[in-house]
Amino acid sequence: MAFLEWSPEYILHVDEMDEHHIQLFELVNRMHEAIINGAEPGAVNGMLDQFIDLAVEHFAAEEDEFREYDYPKALDHKYQHDDLKMQLLEKQASLQDNGPKISIELPEYLAAWLKEHTMSSDQEFTAFVLGND
């Protein structure tokens, strides 16, 4: 059983968003498993780099959709994206500067953030889009 299970309740019915979410969930699972199994810090840090790259790509795609649909809550939603990006980039910089390994708290935090964000803000946006088509 995976640490962070993908389930139908997370589906947004927007193919690109759903695919990105699945990939983000998988990266959190890989990071969690690597930490539990004592993987080399460089390997775990590389997973964080992959997560950041995908999250930035995903957030940009979502924010393009906000503009396309003139989403009234776009600014609040973007703020959530920017807050997570800032936290992740700070963690990434800290790892590059100091070389510490990633603790189990990071994938736990990312799992909680992804579940909450997908079930609230992302579901709210897709409900808006589907209601305006």
Secondary structure, DSSP 4 states (H G I P E B T S, - for coil): --SS---GGG--S-HHHHHHHHHHHHHHHHHHHHHHTT--HHHHHHHHHHHHHHHHHHHHHHHHHHHHTT-TTHHHHHHHHHHHHHHHHHHHHHHHHH-PPPPTHHHHHHHHHHHHHIIIIIHHHHHHHHHT-
